[in-house]
Structures are given as C-alpha cells and as structure tokens.
C-alpha cells in the first residue's frame, strides 16, 4: 500500500515483531516475591533439588555463568548463593495469558510461539522520503536503525512499557523487528535483556548473518551444524556459496530452507492461534531421582508414562501408530568431563556447545493405531528391552506420533474389549477430575510418583486469550 502527499512519499509494508520474555519463569517468580528480586535464582522443572535441570535462571544468576539446562549441582558450584525455586506452570501460564492479551491490542495477526514468545505482524510506514528532508539513518554494531517514526518501533516501545505497568516491573522482554519471522527472531536474540533490535532489510540481514554462528539462528541445531561443518560449511558466508541443488541433495527439502536462511529469506507466514497445526506427537519423560537398573522400577515408570500418554491421546480423541522409547544412562563423575564437556559449560558468556551429551539409546516401532496406555507400554517395553545396555539409567521417555483421529483405531466387537473400553472411560473420568493415578493398576502401587507438567511449547494446550 503506497500513496503520495505532495512531494512526500509514504510506503507501507507489513513488519514482524518477535517478542521474547527475558528469563521468563525467573522474572515471574521475582515479580511474585519481592524478596527474590536482585538475587540469583534458578527455576527447576522437577520437585526435587537434585538430579533435575534448571528451566531458567534469573539474569543475576546468568551473570555468574548459570545457564538454562544446567543441573543444579553444576549451577550451585559456580553460584553457591543460587536460590532454587520449584516451577509453577499455572502461574507462568496466567502471565502468558496476560501478555498475549496486551499483544492482541495491536494486531489480530498474532502467533503464539511458546509460553514466553510470540510473533506479531503489524503494518508500518517504513520508508518516508522527500527531496528536502532526507531521512537520517545510522548503523549500530549489530544492525541498521532507521530514525523514522515507525509504527512498529512505537508499538514495541509501548508494549515494553505496558508489560511493566500492567504485569510488573520485573517482566521485561527483548523485541526483534524485521521483514520476516526468521530475521525478527534473530534480531530479538541479539540484545538481552530488555533489547530492541531492528533488521530493516535483506542487505542488513546479510551483514548480521555474517557476524553470527550457524546455530545462532532458529532452525539450525547442533546436529545440522555438525553436518554443515562436515561439508566444510562453517558460517553463513560459506553457506551462501553452496548451490541450492547441493544442499537439497544433502538435506532434501530442508536444503532449500538452509539456502534461504543464508540469504535472510523466510516465507513462513504468521500462524494465528486457530491456524496452528494440530499436535503431531505426545510424550512424557522422567528424570529418576537416583540411578537405577532395577527392571521392576523401570517397568513401573515406563507404564506410568505410557498411561499418561494414553490419557492425553484419548482426551484428544486421537490414536497413535508410532511408539518411540528412549533412555539416558547415568553419568559417572569420571565420564562427565570427557563425554559431556561440562567444563566448557561453566565458562560464562559462552554461547554454544553448552549442552550435556548424555549417552543413551532410542528406537521407534510402528503398530496398529491405539490410545490404550497398556498397549503403548507393551511396545515401549519391547523397545526398551532391545535397546537397553543394562547400565544404570537416569532418565526414560516415551513419545507417540503418526497420530490419527480415533476412528482409525481398530474397532472390536469382542465383549471383553468393549468392557475394557467402558472401564477405561470410567477411570479417565475419575483421574481427570481428581488427578492422575487416583485410580491406577495395582502393579503401580508404591511406584515412583510422576507429576504431569505442560511443556513450554504449549503443543497440546489451546490458549484462551
Ligand atoms: Mg525467553
């Protein structure tokens, strides 16, 4: 949309804002409890202080070198004053609803990306020129900033202020503004906390891409980075020199995405809440509070995880065809530096290669569609027995995919099966009302308690905003 007023030319285009809340869980906790403000805190996913990892850390803790994903003993070693808080997802979800309601005031094109991130599409007068008043601009270290009264910048600044006024002074966010989602997300990651960075066009995007690591961009993880490294591609400048056909032959359809990424191109549209893809997989995992090779204990935990998965499948009226089971081995202290690179993880400011590479194994099997926890367990147990190396394990997980609407499940007219289905419905009704495992199989009595928490990507939770 363009128009002219005398010699002044306005050009309008849609721009994308990526808004990422800073240290979200920790900020919400600090907002709720003034005694925690200004202190290093870490929020854990589990209800234990040991053998669980940090979901997030406050900026005070991050300054000391504490990182998301660190185990508590590691974090406390580098930050002995770290205050550990048990996560409360209902509290975080209520804040998410509040900030989404603020965002909704500016656009109806809003994509909820995760519990603390969203994309907004807004219309802005991005270029306004006249012969007698050239619009000034300057280049900062990270990006190009246009000094015009852009609608998107004003919206970004107003949102930042409203978050503080309407939710709380501890709630800050980093905002990236750009011409597509990929570049907006990258811009938002360049300055934290409380940043506002603009990548106005493709020319500036390429300058930014040439300064960052391959895995600084959303969509390139450690595995893709490693494959690219093996091909001699260590940065975006080199990636741009590789022909599209070569990338496609190595990465199939993802090759074209990589080709575009290196040029700051991304055609993915904003997916509003109601256009979001339906859930593609459902899973649960548990970090056990001790290392174990006790088969009965592992069996009980796996059955519980499968029952949870079955319950969620039935709630969505879905059946699963593919069952995926995996575990992680216990780490002995002598193995940690050699295999996990934990020493590197302690270096403050290090951007990447801070993930701990636990050993383990996984496998998936395709079966007839089912939503029955016991049926899923039977397959998962078969997988576990075939992949387990008999070492002690610290974590076990199950996920199901290849989901179909329930009517694809094999229908049975056998009286025994019908009886099972009726019983399952009654059990679901009671457990959904009074809590998971209120009614459970006798074999699960005295088993490890498992608490269900929503995942941060809200994959199976439809937001009411
Ligand atoms: Mg965040």
Boltz pocket constraint, residues with backbone or C-beta under 6 A from the ligand:
constraints:
  - pocket:
      binder: B
      contacts: [[A, 20], [A, 21], [A, 22], [A, 23], [A, 24], [A, 116]]
      max_distance: 6.0
